[in-house]
Amino acid sequence: MILPRVNVTTAGPSPVPISAIPGPSLSLPELPALDNTFGALLIGTFIGLMQFGWTANQCYRYYRTYHEDRWLLKGLVTAVLVLETFHTILCMHISYFYLATNYFKPEALAVAVWSLKLLGVTTGLVILVTQSFFLRRVYLIGRGFKWLVLLVALLLLGEFGFAFAETVQLFLVPELHTQKEAWMNSAGVGLAALADTIITIALTFTLQRSRTGFESTDNLIDTLIIYSINTGLLTDVFNIACFILALVMPNNLIYAGVVIVTSKLYANTLMAVLNSRSSLASSKNAAPTNSHSVSIPVSQHVYRGTSEKNSYLTPNNPIPIQVSTVRSSAADFALDGPGGERDVKNYV
């Protein structure tokens, strides 16, 4: 069947080319550059999402491997996972609100949304919770550093105080890109960087001083020193970068994008340290121990066993006894107690 050909004509006037429209009718509000503001925040969110995936995987591995840990350590891991999840949701909402919902609305780019207001205090809480674990390690392996532990605790509380003050400031005056906001952020990350440095130096010094002379223990101490330096140095570098950026460029959000990445690093380093306990304890237990044998002579009237009533031990057949030398060190406490991962439930 062949359909008849129909000529279709459009009703109404023909479309007018855009070039024919007079200039004044095209006057549109000029959008500010977003590269160094919400563009930087968006890049930080992208990187933070990848880091959150690593954190979630590390938490899953922890729950599967260390199910015998005490509730305090499990609660710490759960708190970090919940805070990181909420932190990630805030970052995604900020990006969507400013770059999608309020697209082409320049006036909205200068006002803080609720998720941006809560971002600072959530970041400060993540740093406080994760660093409390490493601060506890300093207390365990260096009981003589109580004053140092108190100092670091005050620094961490000060960092959280600045983060909380920044959130309160944004709720009272929801204006972005201000000098006061950048100053409080730089002060907070500066205190966090100082706390990271002190914790790393204290752990390294105490572990170095606790060498026992036994090869297996000293090798474990060397590994723990490397772990301490690497984890502390990584967050320290990013905190210093945030501190400098907030001071040098307070009118943009580049420092905020770096803060997002730094927050995720704290959670990742904590979970990496917790999940490494099993391998470190295994390498320690697999190492040879220092031992020697002694022989104790026995009386002629001592039975060898109940099933061999007429078979006596003689002075020519002494009882061999294996004696092993065991020395506790800071390496055990760095694995959360003497015996490392096996006895963590007794010391957490």
N, C-alpha and C positions, 0 to 999 in steps of 0.2 A: 504494500500500500504506500503510495507516494503522497506525502502531506503537501498541501498547497503552500506556496511561498508567501510569507506575510512580511510586509514592510513595517517595521516598528519605528515610531518617531517619538522622541521624548517631548513631554509637555513642558511648557515654561521656557524661559529664556536660556540661551546657551551659557555655559560657565564662563566666568570672567577670569582671565589670567591674573595670577598673583602680582605680576609686574605692573599690571594696569591699575592696581589699587594705590591710591595716594599714600604718600609717606606717613602723614600723621596717624592714619588708621592702624599702622603697624607698630605704634609705640608700645613696647612691652617692658615690664620691670627687668632691670639688669640683675642677673643672678651673680652672687659672689663666687669666687673660685673655691671649689670644694676639695682640691687636691691635698692641701695641708690641714684640712679640718676633718670633715666626715669621710673623705677619701682615705686618710691615714687611719681613722677609726675602723673603716671597713676592712682594710688590709690586716689590721691587728685582729679583727674578728675572724677573718679567714684562717690566719695562722693559729689563733686560739682554738678554733674548731678542730683542727688536726691534733693539737695538743690534748684537747679534751678526749678525743678518741683513744689516745695513748693512755690517759689517766683511767678511763673506763676499763680498758683492757687490763691494766695493771691491778685495778681493784678486783676484777673478776678472778685474776690469777691468785690474788691474796686470799680471797674467800675460799677458793678451791684448795689452796695449799696449806694455809695456816688456820685451819678451823679450830685448832686447840688453843689459840691465843686467848688471853683473858679479855673480858668484856671491855676493859678500858681501852686497849689498843684497837679492838674491833670498832668501838665507838668513835675513836679518832679517825679511822679510815672512812667510816660511814659519814661522819661530819664533813670531811674533806670532799667526799663524792657529792654530797647534797649541796654544799656551798659552790663547788665547781659547776654543777648542773645549773643552779640558779644564776651564777655568774655568766654562763654561756647564753642562757635565755635572755638576760639583760642585754648582752652585746648584740644578739640577733634583733631584738626589738628596737634598739637604738638605730641600727642600720636601716631597718625597714621603715621606721617612723619618719626619719629625716630624708631618706633617699627614694622612698616609694609613696608613702601616704601624703607627705607634704612636698611632693615634687612640684617645682615651679612656684613655691611659696617662700620667698626670701625672708619674710618676717618670722617664719617658724624656725629658721636656722639659728636664731640668736637667743632662743628660749630653751631651757633645759626641760626635757620630758622626765617623767617619774623614773623610768628605767636608768637614765643617765644620772639622776640624783642618787640612786641607790648603788651605782657602780663602785663608787669610791669606798663606801663603808664595807661592801662585800669583799672587795680586794683586800682591805685592811684586815678583815676577819680571817681570810684565807691565810695570809702571811702570819698572823698571830697563832693560829691553830697549828700550822705545819712547823713553825719554828719552835714551838713549845716542845715538840718531840726531840729535836736536836739539843735544845737547852737542857732537857732532862738527861740526855746522854753525857753532857758536860758535867752535870752534877753527880752522875753515877761513877764516872771514871776519874773524876778529880774532886774528891770531897774537900780538898783544901781550897777550892775556888768558889766558895759560897758567896763571897762578896762579888765575884765576877758574874756569877749566875744572877744575883740580885740586880746588878747593873744592866745586864742584857734584858732581863725581864722588864725593867723600867723603860728601856729603849723600845721594846716591842709594844708595851702599853702606850708609850708616847706616839709611836707610829699609828696605832689604831685610833688614838685620840685625835690626831690630825685628820685621818680619814673620816672619822665621825663628824668632826667639825666642818669639813668640806661638804658633807651631805646636808648638814643643818643649814649651812650657808646657801646652798642651792635651793633648798625648800623655802627659805626666807626671801632670797633674791634670785629668782631663776634666770639669771643672765649669764650667758656663756662667754668664754674668751676674756676673762677678767684677770687682772694682776693678782688679786687676792686669792682667787681659786688656784692659779698656778703656784703661788707661794706656798699655800698649805699642802699642795700635792708634792712639791719639791722637798719640803721639810719632812713629810712623812716617809718618802722613799729614801731620803738621806739618813734618817734614823734606822730604817730597815737595812740599808747598806752597811752602816756601822755595826749593827747587831750581827749581820752575816759574817763580817770580818772577824769580830771578836770570837764568835762561836767556832769558826774554822781554825783560827790560831790556837784557841784553847784545846780543841780536840787534837790537833796535830802535835802540840807541845806535850800534852799528857800521854798520848800514845807513844811518842818518841821516847819519853822518859821511862816508860814502863817496859822497856825491853828486858827480857829475862835471860838471854844468852842461849836459849833453846831455838834451834833452827825453825821448827814448825811454828812456834808462837811468834817469832820475829817475822817470819814470812807473812803471817796473818796480819800482824801489825802494819807492815809495809802496805799491804793491800787496803787496809782500813784508812791509812793516811792518804793514799791516793784517792779513795772514794770521798773522804772528807774535803780534800782540797778541790776536787772536780765539782762536787755538788755546791759547795759554798762559793767557789769562784764564779760559776755560771750565773747564779742569781745576783751576785755582787756586781758583776759587770753590767748587767741590765739595769740594776737599780741606780748605778752611777750614771748610766746613759739617760735614764728618766730624770734624774736630778739636774743634769746639765741642760737637757732639752727644755725642762720646765722653767729654768732660769733664763736661758738665752732666747727662747721663742715662746713666751707666755700667751701670745695672742692666737695661737693655733692649737690643734689637738694631736700633734705628732707624739708628744709625750704620753698622751692617753692611749694611743695605739700600742706604744711600747709597754705601758703598764699592763695592758691586757695579756701580752705575751709573758711578762714577768710573773703575773699571778699564776698562769698555767705551769710555769717552770717550777714554782714552789711545790705544787701538788705532784708533778712528775718526779722530782727528785726525792720527795718523801716516799712515794710508792716504789721507786727503784731501789732505795735503801732497804725498805722492809722486805721486798721480794728477793733481795740478794742474800738474806740471812741463811737460807737453806744451803746455797752453794758454798758460802764461806764456812759454815759449820762443817759441811761435808769435807772440804779440803783440809780443815784443821784436824778432824777426826781421822782422816786417812793418812795423815803424816805419821812417820815413825816416832815412837815415844822413847825417852831415855830410861832404860831399865837395866837391872843386873840381877843375877841369880845368887842365892845363898842356899846352903845345905845345912839342915839341922839334924844332928845324930839322934837316934832314938834308943830307947831301952830295948833289951833283948826280949822283954815280955810284952811287947806291944803287938797286937794283931794287925795284920795287913788289911783284913776285911772280914765281915761276918760270914761270908761264903767260903772263906779259906781259913778255917779254924786252926789248922796245924801249920800254917805258913806265917812265920814271924819275920818282922823287920829286924835286921841286924845292923850293927854299927857300920858294916861295909856297904849297906844299902840305905843311905840317908834319904830323907824326904826333900825333894827339890821344891823350892818356893821362889816364885817370880815376884820381884818387888819393882814397882814402877814409880818413878818420881813425877809428881803432879804439882804444878805451880800455877796458882791463879794469877791472872794479869788483867790489865785494862782491856785487852782484846776481848776477853770474855764479857765484860760489862758493855763493851761497844756493840756486842751482839745481843744485848739486853739480858745480861746476867751470866754468872759462872756456868760454863757448859754451853754457852751460846744459845742457839735457837731451841735446843732441847729443853732448857730451863727458863725460857722467856716468860712462861706463865707465873713463875714465882717472883718475878722482878718487875712486872709491868703494872 
